[in-house]
Amino acid sequence: MYTRKLIATLLVAGLSLSMTSLSALADSPAISNNSAWLRPTDNSELIQFVRSAVAANPQVLAASSAVSASSAFKAAAARPLYNPELEIGGENTDVNTRTLGISQTLDWGGKRSARTAVAAADYLAVKADYQRVRQRVTTQLLAALAAYQTGVERDGLATERVALMQQFAELATQRFDAGDLSQVEYNLATLVFADANIQRATTATALADTRQQVENLIAMGGSAPWPTLDTALPTLPAEDSPAALLAALPALQTAQRRVDSANAMVTLKKREQGLDPTLSLTGGDEDGESLVGLSLSIPLPVRNRFSHEVAAASAQYRQAQQFADDLRQRARSRLINASQRYQISLSAWQLWQQIGQANLRQQGDQLRHLWEANDLSTTEYLVQIGQTIDSRDNALTLRLSLWQAWFERLAAAAQVDQWLGNDRSGTNTL
């Protein structure tokens, strides 16, 4: 009961402290900032670890290879569509004829430039997607490190609980043997000690899971100890519009480039409806007489006018635009929600640091003295000491929620690179 009331009080207080500013945050165009530069973290060990791990991550390497492939496709699209054709002919009849000809199909409608525009837009989309993958892996790694650090401290707290309950069980045995403790209270002390061992096994299993989350994202050979995260996190800077933050999101940049690519594809399909003529020049000899020929051939759009391709490309363009609009709307909602969630978590954590921690430092020793002086029953002591340890565990949960909210806010505003001090634009170039 004490634990629930304490955490509930912290969350309600944090919520009340944040609601006024958060209402303005949601209703006003000003949310948080990209122009007011986000101060990078001072944790150099964390920065170096994350940079190295992300650079070697297979997902990031795969996205980088996709950029290289797209760059090659862009270069290929800029090359001419048609190569010249060489034709050699001969005929031995009453009249002997030998000919040599060359022909060239002409890009009459500008298909090459349209194809180049499609490839260029695709390249920019793939490049933006690389940034999206890299920032996603970075955020996932930071969240995994936060979960692992919390798991380590929870495991230590569970070990402390076992030691405390073991010591108490030994004292309870001595008092039971001396006749100062009832059978029921003695059994309760033994049961609580067994339960502490069960909780220790549970936290150890959870710690192994969080360790795996980190190992899934780092190169082979990387092992703990890993860098720890700071408990002090900044307040959100202000003064900017959502548009400035959302424009930096790689996911939105990718979606917009896909729109540009789809629009360029419509142009390409329209130009492919055009008729590309073929010009041929032939020279030769016919019974000692010089032979020169010039011909022009034009395909006839009789069986296929390629109108369905244009209709399909136009529909795909509308689809890409609608997808981008939906993604932009969701990104804005995510940004507002992430800012609100972080402000609430930060207020609750600051209140915990001011009130909760100071009380818990003295709680354990006071309970122990009261029980030894028989001013507190065994049952009351076990309940209250258990609540004290649970409060510390809940504080770890609150801190983990704060970290997760911070990383979500960084991801929603495309500021994870700024926080890690990678560069001022929030992205790294290839």
C-alpha positions as CSV (number, residue, x, y, z in Angstrom):
1,M,0.0,0.0,0.0
2,Y,2.8,2.4,0.9
3,T,4.6,1.7,-2.4
4,R,1.5,2.2,-4.5
5,K,0.6,5.4,-2.8
6,L,4.1,6.8,-3.1
7,I,4.4,6.1,-6.8
8,A,0.9,7.2,-7.5
9,T,1.6,10.5,-5.6
10,L,4.7,11.0,-7.7
11,L,2.9,10.4,-11.0
12,V,-0.1,12.6,-10.1
13,A,2.2,15.4,-8.9
14,G,4.3,15.1,-12.1
15,L,1.2,15.2,-14.2
16,S,-0.2,18.2,-12.4
17,L,3.1,20.1,-12.8
18,S,3.1,19.4,-16.5
19,M,-0.5,19.7,-17.7
20,T,-0.5,23.5,-18.1
21,S,2.6,23.5,-20.3
22,L,1.5,20.4,-22.1
23,S,-1.8,21.9,-23.0
24,A,-0.1,24.8,-24.6
25,L,2.3,22.3,-26.3
26,A,-0.5,20.4,-28.0
27,D,-2.6,23.4,-29.0
28,S,0.1,25.8,-30.1
29,P,2.3,25.4,-33.2
30,A,5.3,25.7,-30.9
31,I,6.3,22.3,-29.6
32,S,10.0,22.0,-29.1
33,N,13.0,22.9,-31.0
34,N,15.4,22.2,-33.7
35,S,16.6,25.8,-34.0
36,A,17.4,26.0,-30.3
37,W,20.2,23.5,-30.4
38,L,19.8,20.4,-28.2
39,R,22.7,20.2,-25.8
40,P,24.7,16.9,-26.4
41,T,25.2,14.5,-23.6
42,D,28.6,14.7,-21.8
43,N,28.9,10.9,-21.6
44,S,31.8,10.4,-24.0
45,E,32.0,6.6,-23.2
46,L,28.4,6.2,-24.3
47,I,28.8,8.3,-27.4
48,Q,31.9,6.3,-28.6
49,F,30.2,2.9,-27.8
50,V,27.0,3.8,-29.7
51,R,28.9,5.2,-32.7
52,S,31.0,2.1,-33.0
53,A,28.2,-0.4,-32.5
54,V,25.8,1.3,-34.9
55,A,28.5,1.6,-37.6
56,A,29.1,-2.2,-37.4
57,N,25.4,-3.1,-37.2
58,P,24.3,-5.4,-40.1
59,Q,21.1,-3.5,-40.6
60,V,23.0,-0.3,-41.0
61,L,25.5,-2.0,-43.3
62,A,22.7,-3.4,-45.4
63,A,21.1,0.0,-45.7
64,S,24.5,1.5,-46.7
65,S,24.8,-1.2,-49.4
66,A,21.3,-0.3,-50.7
67,V,22.5,3.3,-51.1
68,S,25.5,2.1,-53.1
69,A,23.3,0.0,-55.3
70,S,20.9,2.9,-55.8
71,S,23.8,5.2,-56.7
72,A,24.8,2.7,-59.4
73,F,21.3,2.6,-60.8
74,K,21.2,6.4,-60.9
75,A,24.4,6.4,-62.9
76,A,23.0,3.7,-65.2
77,A,19.8,5.7,-65.8
78,A,21.8,8.7,-67.0
79,R,23.3,6.7,-69.8
80,P,21.8,6.8,-73.4
81,L,18.8,4.4,-73.9
82,Y,19.8,3.1,-77.4
83,N,23.1,1.9,-78.8
84,P,23.8,2.1,-82.6
85,E,23.4,-1.1,-84.6
86,L,25.8,-2.2,-87.3
87,E,24.5,-4.3,-90.2
88,I,26.5,-6.1,-92.9
89,G,24.8,-7.7,-95.9
90,G,25.7,-9.4,-99.1
91,E,23.8,-11.1,-102.0
92,N,25.1,-13.1,-104.9
93,T,22.6,-13.4,-107.7
94,D,22.7,-12.0,-111.2
95,V,23.7,-8.8,-109.4
96,N,26.3,-9.0,-106.7
97,T,25.6,-6.7,-103.8
98,R,27.6,-5.9,-100.7
99,T,26.3,-3.4,-98.1
100,L,27.4,-2.0,-94.8
101,G,24.9,-0.1,-92.7
102,I,24.5,1.6,-89.4
103,S,21.3,2.6,-87.6
104,Q,20.4,4.5,-84.5
105,T,17.2,4.8,-82.6
106,L,16.6,8.3,-81.4
107,D,15.3,9.3,-77.9
108,W,12.8,11.6,-79.5
109,G,10.6,12.3,-76.4
110,G,13.2,12.8,-73.6
111,K,12.8,9.3,-72.0
112,R,16.4,9.4,-70.8
113,S,15.9,12.6,-68.8
114,A,12.7,11.2,-67.3
115,R,14.3,8.0,-66.4
116,T,17.2,9.9,-64.8
117,A,14.7,11.9,-62.7
118,V,13.1,8.7,-61.4
119,A,16.5,7.2,-60.5
120,A,17.6,10.4,-58.8
121,A,14.5,10.5,-56.6
122,D,14.9,6.8,-55.8
123,Y,18.5,7.4,-54.7
124,L,17.4,10.2,-52.4
125,A,14.7,8.0,-50.9
126,V,17.1,5.2,-50.3
127,K,19.6,7.6,-48.8
128,A,17.0,8.9,-46.4
129,D,16.0,5.4,-45.5
130,Y,19.6,4.7,-44.6
131,Q,19.4,7.5,-42.1
132,R,16.1,6.1,-40.8
133,V,17.6,2.7,-40.2
134,R,20.7,4.1,-38.6
135,Q,18.6,6.3,-36.2
136,R,16.3,3.5,-35.4
137,V,19.1,1.1,-34.5
138,T,20.7,3.9,-32.4
139,T,17.5,4.4,-30.5
140,Q,17.0,0.7,-30.0
141,L,20.5,0.4,-28.7
142,L,20.1,3.2,-26.2
143,A,16.8,1.7,-25.0
144,A,18.4,-1.7,-24.7
145,L,21.3,-0.2,-22.6
146,A,18.8,1.5,-20.4
147,A,16.9,-1.8,-19.9
148,Y,20.1,-3.7,-19.2
149,Q,21.3,-1.1,-16.7
150,T,18.0,-1.2,-14.9
151,G,18.2,-5.0,-15.0
152,V,21.6,-5.0,-13.3
153,E,20.4,-2.7,-10.6
154,R,17.2,-4.8,-10.1
155,D,19.3,-7.9,-9.8
156,G,21.5,-6.2,-7.2
157,L,18.4,-5.1,-5.3
158,A,17.0,-8.7,-5.4
159,T,20.4,-9.9,-4.1
160,E,20.2,-7.4,-1.3
161,R,16.7,-8.5,-0.5
162,V,17.9,-12.1,-0.3
163,A,20.7,-11.2,2.0
164,L,18.4,-9.1,4.2
165,M,15.8,-11.8,4.4
166,Q,18.4,-14.4,5.1
167,Q,19.8,-12.4,8.0
168,F,16.3,-11.8,9.3
169,A,15.4,-15.5,9.0
170,E,18.6,-16.3,11.0
171,L,17.6,-13.8,13.7
172,A,14.0,-15.2,13.7
173,T,15.4,-18.7,14.2
174,Q,17.4,-17.5,17.2
175,R,14.4,-15.8,18.7
176,F,12.1,-18.8,18.0
177,D,14.6,-21.1,19.7
178,A,14.6,-18.7,22.7
179,G,10.8,-18.7,22.8
180,D,10.5,-15.0,21.9
181,L,8.9,-15.7,18.5
182,S,5.7,-17.6,17.7
183,Q,5.6,-20.5,15.2
184,V,3.4,-18.5,12.8
185,E,5.9,-15.6,12.8
186,Y,8.8,-17.9,12.4
187,N,7.1,-19.7,9.4
188,L,6.4,-16.3,7.9
189,A,10.1,-15.3,8.1
190,T,11.1,-18.5,6.5
191,L,8.5,-18.1,3.7
192,V,9.6,-14.5,3.0
193,F,13.2,-15.7,2.7
194,A,12.2,-18.4,0.1
195,D,10.1,-15.8,-1.8
196,A,13.2,-13.5,-2.0
197,N,15.2,-16.3,-3.6
198,I,12.4,-16.7,-6.2
199,Q,12.4,-13.0,-7.0
200,R,16.2,-13.2,-7.3
201,A,15.9,-15.9,-9.9
202,T,13.3,-13.9,-11.8
203,T,15.4,-10.8,-11.9
204,A,18.4,-12.9,-13.0
205,T,16.3,-14.2,-15.9
206,A,15.1,-10.8,-16.9
207,L,18.7,-9.5,-16.8
208,A,19.8,-12.2,-19.2
209,D,17.0,-11.1,-21.6
210,T,18.1,-7.5,-21.5
211,R,21.7,-8.5,-22.1
212,Q,20.5,-10.3,-25.2
213,Q,18.7,-7.2,-26.4
214,V,22.0,-5.3,-26.3
215,E,24.0,-8.2,-27.9
216,N,21.5,-8.4,-30.7
217,L,22.5,-4.9,-31.8
218,I,26.3,-5.0,-31.4
219,A,29.0,-6.7,-33.4
220,M,30.2,-10.2,-32.4
221,G,32.7,-10.1,-29.5
222,G,31.1,-7.1,-27.7
223,S,30.3,-8.0,-24.1
224,A,29.5,-6.3,-20.8
225,P,30.4,-4.1,-19.0
226,W,28.8,-1.6,-21.3
227,P,28.6,2.1,-20.7
228,T,26.0,3.4,-18.2
229,L,23.4,6.1,-18.8
230,D,23.2,9.3,-16.9
231,T,20.3,9.8,-14.5
232,A,20.2,13.5,-15.2
233,L,18.3,14.3,-18.4
234,P,17.6,17.8,-19.7
235,T,14.3,19.7,-19.9
236,L,13.0,20.1,-23.4
237,P,14.1,23.3,-25.2
238,A,11.3,25.4,-26.7
239,E,10.7,27.7,-29.6
240,D,10.1,26.0,-32.9
241,S,7.2,24.6,-35.0
242,P,6.4,21.0,-35.5
243,A,7.2,21.5,-39.2
244,A,10.8,22.2,-38.5
245,L,11.2,19.1,-36.5
246,L,9.2,16.8,-38.7
247,A,11.1,18.0,-41.8
248,A,14.2,16.4,-40.3
249,L,12.6,13.0,-39.9
250,P,14.2,10.5,-42.2
251,A,11.0,8.5,-42.5
252,L,9.1,11.6,-43.8
253,Q,12.0,12.4,-46.1
254,T,11.9,8.9,-47.5
255,A,8.1,9.1,-48.0
256,Q,8.4,12.5,-49.8
257,R,11.2,11.2,-52.0
258,R,8.9,8.2,-52.9
259,V,6.3,10.8,-53.9
260,D,8.9,12.6,-56.1
261,S,9.9,9.2,-57.6
262,A,6.3,8.3,-58.4
263,N,5.6,11.7,-59.9
264,A,8.7,11.3,-62.1
265,M,7.5,7.8,-63.1
266,V,4.2,9.4,-64.4
267,T,6.3,11.7,-66.6
268,L,8.4,8.7,-67.8
269,K,5.3,6.6,-68.7
270,K,3.9,9.5,-70.6
271,R,7.1,10.0,-72.6
272,E,7.3,6.3,-73.3
273,Q,4.0,6.8,-75.2
274,G,6.1,8.8,-77.7
275,L,7.4,7.2,-80.9
276,D,11.1,6.9,-81.1
277,P,12.2,6.8,-84.8
278,T,15.2,4.8,-86.1
279,L,17.5,6.4,-88.7
280,S,19.6,4.0,-90.9
281,L,22.4,4.8,-93.3
282,T,23.6,2.1,-95.7
283,G,26.5,2.1,-98.1
284,G,27.8,-0.5,-100.4
285,D,28.5,-1.8,-103.9
286,E,26.2,-3.2,-106.5
287,D,27.9,-4.7,-109.6
288,G,30.7,-2.1,-109.3
289,E,28.2,0.8,-108.8
290,S,28.2,2.7,-105.5
291,L,25.1,2.2,-103.4
292,V,24.0,4.7,-100.8
293,G,20.7,4.4,-98.8
294,L,19.0,6.4,-96.1
295,S,15.9,5.1,-94.3
296,L,13.6,6.2,-91.4
297,S,11.4,3.8,-89.5
298,I,8.7,4.8,-87.0
299,P,6.8,2.3,-84.9
300,L,3.0,2.4,-85.2
301,P,1.0,2.6,-82.0
302,V,-1.7,0.3,-83.3
303,R,-1.7,-2.7,-81.0
304,N,-0.6,-0.9,-77.8
305,R,-0.8,2.8,-77.0
306,F,0.7,2.3,-73.4
307,S,-2.2,4.3,-71.8
308,H,-2.7,1.7,-69.0
309,E,0.9,2.2,-67.9
310,V,0.2,5.9,-67.5
311,A,-2.9,5.3,-65.5
312,A,-1.1,2.8,-63.2
313,A,1.7,5.3,-62.6
314,S,-0.7,8.1,-61.8
315,A,-2.5,5.8,-59.3
316,Q,0.8,4.9,-57.7
317,Y,1.7,8.6,-57.4
318,R,-1.6,9.3,-55.6
319,Q,-1.0,6.3,-53.3
320,A,2.5,7.6,-52.4
321,Q,1.2,11.0,-51.7
322,Q,-1.6,9.7,-49.5
323,F,0.9,7.5,-47.6
324,A,3.2,10.5,-47.0
325,D,0.3,12.6,-45.7
326,D,-0.8,9.8,-43.3
327,L,2.8,9.4,-42.1
328,R,3.2,13.1,-41.6
329,Q,0.0,13.2,-39.5
330,R,1.1,10.2,-37.4
331,A,4.6,11.7,-36.9
332,R,3.1,14.9,-35.6
333,S,0.9,13.0,-33.1
334,R,3.9,11.0,-32.1
335,L,6.0,14.1,-31.5
336,I,3.3,15.7,-29.3
337,N,2.7,12.5,-27.4
338,A,6.4,11.9,-26.9
339,S,7.0,15.4,-25.6
340,Q,4.1,15.1,-23.1
341,R,5.2,11.7,-21.9
342,Y,8.7,12.9,-21.3
343,Q,7.6,16.0,-19.4
344,I,5.4,13.9,-17.1
345,S,8.1,11.3,-16.5
346,L,10.7,13.9,-15.9
347,S,8.5,15.8,-13.3
348,A,7.7,12.5,-11.5
349,W,11.4,11.5,-11.4
350,Q,12.5,14.9,-10.1
351,L,9.8,14.7,-7.4
352,W,11.0,11.2,-6.5
353,Q,14.6,12.5,-6.1
354,Q,13.5,15.3,-3.8
355,I,11.1,13.3,-1.6
356,G,11.3,9.5,-2.1
357,Q,15.0,8.8,-2.0
358,A,15.6,10.7,1.2
359,N,12.8,8.8,3.0
360,L,14.0,5.4,1.9
361,R,17.6,6.0,3.1
362,Q,16.4,6.0,6.7
363,Q,13.4,3.6,6.4
364,G,15.2,0.3,6.6
365,D,17.4,1.0,9.6
366,Q,14.4,2.4,11.5
367,L,12.3,-0.6,10.9
368,R,15.0,-2.9,12.0
369,H,15.5,-1.1,15.3
370,L,11.7,-1.0,15.9
371,W,11.5,-4.8,15.4
372,E,14.5,-5.6,17.6
373,A,12.9,-3.4,20.3
374,N,9.6,-5.3,20.0
375,D,7.9,-2.1,19.0
376,L,7.0,-3.7,15.6
377,S,5.7,-7.2,15.1
378,T,7.4,-9.6,12.7
379,T,4.5,-9.4,10.3
380,E,4.5,-5.6,10.3
381,Y,8.2,-5.5,9.9
382,L,8.2,-7.9,6.9
383,V,5.4,-6.0,5.2
384,Q,7.0,-2.6,5.6
385,I,10.5,-3.7,4.8
386,G,9.1,-5.4,1.7
387,Q,7.3,-2.2,0.7
388,T,10.5,-0.3,1.2
389,I,12.4,-2.6,-1.2
390,D,9.4,-2.5,-3.6
391,S,9.6,1.3,-3.6
392,R,13.2,1.2,-4.6
393,D,12.3,-1.3,-7.4
394,N,9.5,1.0,-8.6
395,A,11.9,3.9,-8.6
396,L,14.0,1.9,-11.1
397,T,10.9,1.3,-13.2
398,L,10.1,5.0,-13.1
399,R,13.7,5.9,-14.2
400,L,13.5,3.3,-17.0
401,S,10.3,4.9,-18.1
402,L,12.0,8.3,-18.1
403,W,14.9,7.0,-20.3
404,Q,12.4,5.3,-22.7
405,A,10.4,8.5,-22.9
406,W,13.6,10.5,-23.6
407,F,14.7,8.2,-26.4
408,E,11.2,8.2,-27.9
409,R,11.2,12.0,-27.9
410,L,14.7,12.0,-29.6
411,A,13.4,9.6,-32.2
412,A,10.2,11.5,-32.8
413,A,12.1,14.8,-33.3
414,A,15.0,13.2,-35.2
415,Q,17.4,14.6,-32.6
416,V,19.2,11.4,-31.5
417,D,22.3,12.3,-33.5
418,Q,22.3,15.8,-32.0
419,W,22.1,14.4,-28.5
420,L,25.0,12.1,-29.3
421,G,26.9,15.0,-30.8
422,N,27.3,13.4,-34.2
423,D,26.7,16.6,-36.2
424,R,24.5,19.7,-36.1
425,S,22.3,18.6,-39.0
426,G,21.1,15.5,-37.1
427,T,22.3,13.2,-39.9
428,N,25.6,11.7,-41.1
429,T,26.4,11.7,-44.8
430,L,27.7,8.6,-46.5
